């Protein structure tokens, strides 16, 4: 059985070693500095993927995972690593991406934005499957490297009232006339309300609908159903339930949203990220600031609250409507305007048509904002704050901004939005003279 010394962690939280032949070996669950025996489960020409057979010498940063399902469940990959060390690993992933992919180095590394390590996940997609030989119905996240669902009865990253609901959810779905017609449940939690959206492949009869109503009353939640696409969701019970909302107390803002709207998973980190973004952007009265990929106004409204005029652009018409409604509800309609546009197709002409921006905030999905940064012309904003959920696309876009558009990368740092996972959220500041 091969033995190896782990050199580092990769972007997926796997230990990296070298085989006797010199190939990279990515080892699930291994930590830097450890000596391990490993077994290979996938061989490729230039690398191998492996799992630990025995830890010969453990890292001093190895800790006992808090969740009983860790190792089987694919929801977390780093519970075996001290939480502080997790943040350091993610910072290194960001720095490596910027250096190796973007050929850029930040002038300053910002302090890591850290929040609660447990019970933080306010949004989740929970899978459901009927498995007779495992007692009926499984409800949870997928197993690692598998389409199977982990047999879990609790989850340490979900809020406790949701974790405690996993077994009752099994019982609820097992009692339906057609349990296999519910393949997934979408969780969405606001400041005061909890919503479960049940995807239903078949219509429910009166008896099943009553079971859902009783479940909602017992657990003090809202039950929504989704018989078709995302636009098909509707509230089943209680019909007089308040709308979902989350707040940014530092800016005196409340955001209303629907269960199928994109919102950040971690509300505590989102509030800290808003603070950092506003510190870096420094909106001032009289400035005109663009918020590209604005969603429902998460960053737009704090910009307007600081006195600047904000122009939000987003590809989803539903989210643009939500952003405008949130601006009006918070008394910010006069300092904000929102437009629908596909920013992945942005050109220099289409971007210039939005008018001059003194500053710009970018918060794109994993695909990044390549078209937007490439479209910046001579009238480009002097300052850009870029919030990213992918170090690779941030590095790619940073290369365009620095090497082609004349910006300096003033600073960058991570926000630990997803503790115990390899996901890296980051924020960067670009300026030009």
C-alpha positions in Angstrom: 0.0 0.0 0.0 1.5 3.4 -1.0 2.7 5.8 1.7 2.9 9.6 1.2 3.6 12.9 2.9 0.8 15.5 2.3 2.2 18.7 0.9 -0.8 21.0 0.7 -4.6 21.2 0.1 -6.1 21.8 -3.3 -9.1 24.0 -4.1 -11.5 21.1 -3.2 -10.0 20.6 0.2 -8.1 17.4 -0.7 -4.6 16.6 0.4 -2.0 16.8 -2.3 0.9 14.4 -2.4 3.3 12.9 -5.0 3.4 9.2 -6.0 6.6 7.3 -6.4 6.3 8.0 -10.2 5.9 11.7 -9.5 2.2 12.0 -10.3 0.0 14.3 -8.2 -2.2 12.3 -5.8 -5.3 14.0 -4.4 -6.3 12.3 -1.2 -9.7 12.8 0.4 -9.6 13.9 4.0 -5.8 14.3 4.2 -4.2 17.3 5.7 -0.9 19.1 5.1 2.1 17.7 7.0 0.4 14.3 7.5 2.0 11.0 6.6 -0.6 8.5 5.3 -1.2 5.2 3.7 -3.6 5.6 0.8 -5.6 3.6 -1.7 -6.3 4.9 -5.2 -9.8 4.8 -6.5 -9.2 6.7 -9.8 -6.2 6.7 -12.0 -5.5 9.2 -14.8 -2.4 9.8 -16.9 -1.2 12.8 -14.9 -2.9 12.3 -11.5 -4.6 9.9 -9.1 -7.5 10.3 -6.7 -7.2 8.4 -3.4 -8.6 7.9 0.0 -6.8 7.4 3.3 -6.2 3.8 4.5 -4.2 4.8 7.6 -2.9 7.9 9.2 0.7 7.3 10.1 1.4 10.8 11.5 -1.6 13.2 12.0 -1.5 16.9 11.6 -1.7 19.0 14.8 -4.6 20.9 13.1 -6.7 17.7 12.7 -9.9 17.8 14.8 -12.7 15.4 15.4 -15.6 16.1 13.0 -18.7 17.3 14.8 -21.2 15.7 12.4 -21.8 11.9 12.5 -22.3 11.8 8.8 -19.0 13.5 7.9 -17.0 11.4 5.5 -20.2 9.9 3.9 -22.2 13.1 3.4 -20.9 15.3 0.5 -22.2 18.5 2.1 -19.0 19.2 4.0 -15.4 18.3 3.1 -13.3 20.1 5.8 -14.8 19.3 9.2 -11.6 17.4 10.1 -9.6 20.7 9.9 -9.5 23.3 12.6 -11.9 26.2 11.6 -9.1 28.8 11.8 -6.9 26.7 9.6 -9.8 26.3 7.1 -9.8 30.1 6.5 -6.0 30.1 6.0 -6.3 27.4 3.4 -9.0 29.4 1.5 -6.9 32.5 1.6 -4.0 30.6 0.1 -6.4 29.2 -2.6 -7.3 32.8 -3.5 -3.7 34.0 -3.5 -2.6 31.1 -5.7 -5.4 31.7 -8.2 -4.6 35.4 -8.5 -0.8 34.7 -8.9 -0.9 31.6 -11.2 -4.0 32.3 -13.3 -4.2 36.1 -13.3 -0.5 37.0 -12.8 -1.5 39.6 -10.3 -0.7 40.2 -6.6 -2.9 42.2 -4.2 -1.1 45.1 -2.6 -2.9 44.3 0.7 -4.5 41.1 2.0 -7.6 41.9 3.9 -8.5 40.3 7.2 -10.7 37.2 6.7 -14.4 37.8 7.2 -15.4 35.0 9.7 -18.8 34.2 11.3 -20.4 31.3 13.1 -18.9 27.9 12.0 -22.1 25.9 12.7 -25.8 26.3 12.1 -25.2 28.9 9.4 -26.8 27.5 6.3 -30.1 29.4 5.7 -30.5 28.1 2.2 -30.1 24.5 1.0 -31.3 22.0 -1.6 -32.2 18.8 0.3 -32.6 15.6 -1.7 -35.2 12.9 -1.2 -35.2 9.3 -2.2 -37.3 6.2 -1.4 -34.9 3.4 -0.4 -36.8 0.5 0.9 -33.9 -1.4 2.3 -32.8 1.6 4.4 -36.2 1.9 6.1 -38.2 3.8 3.5 -37.3 7.4 2.8 -33.9 9.2 3.0 -33.8 13.0 3.3 -30.5 14.8 3.2 -27.4 15.7 1.0 -25.8 13.4 -1.5 -23.0 11.2 -0.5 -19.4 12.0 -1.6 -18.8 11.1 -5.2 -22.2 9.5 -5.5 -25.8 10.1 -6.6 -27.0 8.3 -3.5 -28.3 10.2 -0.5 -26.5 10.1 2.8 -28.3 8.3 5.6 -28.4 11.2 8.0 -30.7 12.1 10.9 -29.1 15.4 11.8 -26.9 18.1 10.2 -24.6 20.5 12.0 -24.5 23.2 9.4 -28.3 23.5 9.1 -30.1 25.6 11.8 -31.1 23.3 14.6 -34.8 23.5 13.9 -34.2 22.2 10.4 -31.7 19.5 11.6 -34.3 18.3 14.0 -36.9 18.2 11.2 -34.9 15.7 9.0 -36.5 12.6 10.6 -40.0 14.0 10.7 -39.6 14.9 7.0 -38.8 11.3 6.3 -42.0 10.3 8.1 -44.0 12.9 6.3 -42.9 11.9 2.8 -43.1 8.2 3.6 -46.8 8.7 4.4 -47.7 10.3 1.1 -49.7 8.4 -1.5 -46.7 8.6 -3.9 -43.5 9.2 -1.9 -41.3 8.9 -4.9 -43.0 12.0 -6.4 -41.0 14.3 -4.1 -37.4 14.3 -5.3 -36.2 17.4 -3.4 -36.9 20.1 -0.9 -35.7 23.7 -1.1 -35.0 25.3 2.2 -35.2 29.1 2.5 -35.0 30.9 5.9 -35.5 34.6 6.6 -35.2 36.6 9.8 -38.5 35.3 11.1 -39.9 32.8 8.6 -38.9 29.3 7.5 -40.0 28.0 4.1 -39.8 24.5 2.7 -40.6 24.2 -1.0 -41.5 20.6 -2.0 -40.9 19.7 -5.6 -43.8 17.5 -6.6 -43.8 15.4 -9.8 -47.4 14.5 -9.3 -50.4 16.4 -8.0 -51.2 15.8 -4.4 -54.6 14.7 -3.3 -56.6 16.3 -0.5 -55.3 13.8 2.1 -51.7 14.5 1.2 -52.2 18.3 1.2 -53.7 18.0 4.7 -50.6 16.1 5.8 -48.5 19.1 4.6 -50.7 21.6 6.4 -50.5 19.6 9.7 -46.7 19.4 9.3 -46.5 23.2 8.7 -48.5 23.9 11.8 -46.6 21.4 14.0 -43.2 22.8 13.0 -44.1 26.5 12.6 -43.0 26.7 8.9 -44.5 27.6 5.6 -45.1 24.8 3.0 -44.8 25.7 -0.6 -45.2 23.4 -3.6 -43.4 23.3 -6.9 -45.3 21.3 -9.5 -43.3 22.6 -12.5 -40.5 25.1 -13.2 -39.2 27.7 -10.7 -42.1 30.0 -11.6 -44.7 27.4 -10.6 -44.1 27.6 -6.9 -47.0 28.6 -4.7 -47.8 28.8 -1.0 -49.9 25.9 0.3 -50.1 26.7 4.0 -50.6 28.9 5.9 -52.2 31.2 3.3 -51.8 34.3 5.5 -48.0 33.7 6.1 -45.8 36.8 6.1 -43.3 37.3 3.3 -39.8 36.1 3.7 -37.3 38.8 4.5 -33.7 39.4 5.8 -32.2 42.5 7.2 -29.0 44.5 7.1 -29.3 46.3 10.5 -26.2 48.4 10.0 -27.8 50.1 7.0 -31.4 50.0 8.3 -32.6 47.9 5.4 -35.0 45.0 5.1 -35.1 42.9 1.9 -38.2 41.0 1.0 -37.7 37.9 -1.2 -39.4 34.8 -2.5 -38.3 31.3 -1.8 -36.9 30.8 -5.3 -34.9 34.1 -5.3 -31.2 34.0 -4.9 -30.0 35.1 -1.5 -26.8 34.4 0.3 -26.6 31.2 2.3 -25.0 32.7 5.4 -26.8 35.8 6.8 -24.1 36.7 9.3 -21.3 36.6 6.7 -23.5 38.6 4.3 -23.9 41.4 6.8 -20.1 41.5 7.3 -19.5 41.4 3.6 -21.9 44.3 3.1 -19.9 46.3 5.6 -16.6 45.4 3.9 -17.9 46.3 0.5 -19.2 49.7 1.6 -15.9 50.4 3.3 -14.0 49.7 0.1 -16.5 51.3 -2.3 -17.0 54.3 0.0 -20.2 55.6 -1.7 -20.6 59.4 -1.5 -23.6 61.7 -2.1 -23.4 62.9 -5.7 -21.7 59.8 -7.0 -23.3 57.6 -9.7 -22.4 53.9 -8.9 -23.2 50.8 -10.9 -24.1 47.5 -9.3 -23.7 44.8 -11.9 -25.5 41.4 -11.2 -27.5 43.3 -8.5 -30.0 40.5 -7.7 -32.7 41.8 -5.4 -30.6 44.8 -4.3 -28.3 43.2 -1.7 -25.5 45.7 -2.3 -27.5 48.3 -4.2 -29.6 49.5 -1.3 -26.6 50.1 1.1 -25.0 52.1 -1.7 -28.1 54.2 -2.0 -28.4 54.5 1.8 -25.0 56.1 1.8 -26.3 58.8 -0.5 -25.1 57.8 -3.9 -27.2 57.2 -7.0 -27.1 53.5 -7.8 -27.9 51.8 -11.1 -28.5 48.1 -10.7 -28.4 45.7 -13.6 -29.5 42.1 -13.5 -30.4 39.4 -16.0 -33.5 38.2 -14.1 -36.6 40.4 -14.6 -38.1 38.9 -11.4 -35.1 40.0 -9.3 -35.1 43.4 -10.9 -38.7 43.9 -9.9 -37.8 42.7 -6.4 -34.9 45.1 -6.2 -37.1 48.0 -7.2 -39.8 47.0 -4.7 -37.2 46.7 -2.0 -35.8 50.1 -2.8 -39.3 51.7 -2.6 -40.1 49.8 0.7 -36.9 51.2 2.2 -37.4 54.8 1.0 -34.6 54.6 -1.5 -36.5 54.7 -4.8 -35.3 58.2 -5.7 -31.7 57.2 -5.4 -31.9 53.9 -7.3 -32.9 52.5 -10.7 -32.8 48.9 -11.9 -32.6 47.4 -15.4 -32.8 44.0 -17.0 -29.8 43.1 -19.2 -27.7 40.0 -20.0 -24.4 41.0 -18.7 -22.7 38.0 -20.1 -23.3 39.6 -23.5 -22.1 43.1 -22.5 -20.2 45.1 -25.1 -18.4 48.4 -24.9 -21.4 50.1 -26.6 -24.0 48.4 -24.4 -22.1 49.2 -21.2 -21.5 52.8 -22.3 -25.2 53.2 -22.9 -25.7 52.8 -19.1 -23.9 56.2 -18.6 -20.9 57.2 -16.7 -20.1 55.5 -13.4 -17.8 57.0 -10.8 -17.5 53.5 -9.1 -18.6 50.0 -9.8 -19.6 46.9 -7.8 -19.5 43.5 -9.4 -21.1 40.4 -7.8 -21.3 37.8 -10.6 -22.1 34.1 -10.4 -19.4 31.5 -10.7 -19.0 32.4 -14.4 -17.5 35.7 -13.5 -17.8 39.1 -15.2 -15.5 38.8 -18.2 -17.8 40.5 -20.6 -18.3 43.5 -18.3 -14.6 44.1 -17.4 -13.7 43.6 -21.1 -16.4 46.2 -22.0 -14.8 49.0 -19.9 -13.6 51.8 -22.0 -11.9 55.2 -21.6 -14.7 56.4 -19.3 -14.3 53.4 -16.9 -15.0 54.0 -13.2 -12.0 54.8 -11.1 -12.8 52.2 -8.4 -14.2 48.7 -8.7 -15.2 46.4 -5.8 -15.5 42.8 -7.0 -17.3 40.2 -4.9 -16.6 36.7 -6.2 -17.6 33.1 -5.5 -14.9 31.6 -7.7 -11.2 32.4 -7.3 -10.5 31.1 -10.9 -12.9 33.5 -12.6 -11.9 36.4 -10.3 -8.3 35.8 -11.3 -9.2 35.7 -15.0 -11.1 39.0 -14.7 -8.4 40.5 -12.6 -5.9 39.9 -15.3 -8.1 41.8 -17.8 -8.5 44.7 -15.3 -4.8 45.0 -14.4 -3.0 44.0 -17.6 -5.5 45.4 -20.2 -7.5 48.2 -18.4 -4.8 49.9 -16.3 -6.2 49.1 -12.8 -4.2 48.1 -9.7 -5.3 45.3 -7.5 -5.3 47.3 -4.2 -6.4 44.4 -2.0 -8.2 41.1 -1.7 -9.4 38.7 1.0 -11.8 36.0 1.7 -15.2 35.7 3.4 -15.8 32.3 4.9 -19.3 32.0 3.6 -19.4 28.2 3.7 -17.4 26.9 6.7 -16.3 23.3 6.5 -16.5 23.3 2.7 -13.9 24.2 0.0 -16.1 27.0 -1.3 -14.1 30.3 -1.4 -16.0 33.6 -1.4 -13.8 36.7 -1.8 -13.8 40.4 -2.2 -11.2 42.5 -4.1 -10.6 46.2 -4.7 -9.3 47.6 -8.1 -8.4 51.3 -8.6 -6.9 53.3 -11.5 -5.7 56.8 -11.7 
